[in-house]
Each structure stands twice: as C-alpha cells, then as structure tokens.
C-alpha cells in the first residue's frame, strides 16, 4: 500500500511541476492572443464599445498580476497563482468528500 501512495505522490508532484511550468512559462505566449470572445468583437468592430467588468481592477485582471511591471513575470505569476488556487480548491473538496464517505 505504501508503494502505491509513494507512486501517487510522485505522479502528483510531476503533474504539478509540469502544470506550473506551463502556467508560468507558456502562458505568456498564449495571453498575447485574445480569447474567442475578444477576437470576435475585434473582427466585428465592436471591441472598443465594450465596458470593463466589475473585476477589471482585481489583482489578477487581464491575465496578469497588478503591480508587477514586467509583463512576462506578471503573466507567469498569474498562471502560478491560478494553479495553486485550483489545486487548493481541489484538495479541500477531495478532503470534504472523503470525510463524508
């Protein structure tokens, strides 16, 4: 049983490292291209009429971290924060469901 737990820990660690590398490094190249909705608005010519959302001034708005001037670092940090938050929510939900059963 301990071999399985050790294998799972290695798998999760490897998965997290790959996800962090993608979020921290590759996300910079993906964020320079608009998402689907922005692309359609740009192509159809009404992107300039869009209003900012309620979260436009949030710490992680526009694929970056506010207050970080280096765009590559800002986008990378934003990706890493997203990975960490997603992992924490997943772990919390897993533990809550595990306790109920």
Secondary structure by P-SEA (a helix, b strand, c coil): caaaaaaaaaaaaaaaaaaaaaaacaaaaaaacccaaaaaaaaaccccccccccccccccccccccccccaaaaaaaaaaaaaaaaaaaaaaaaaaaaaac
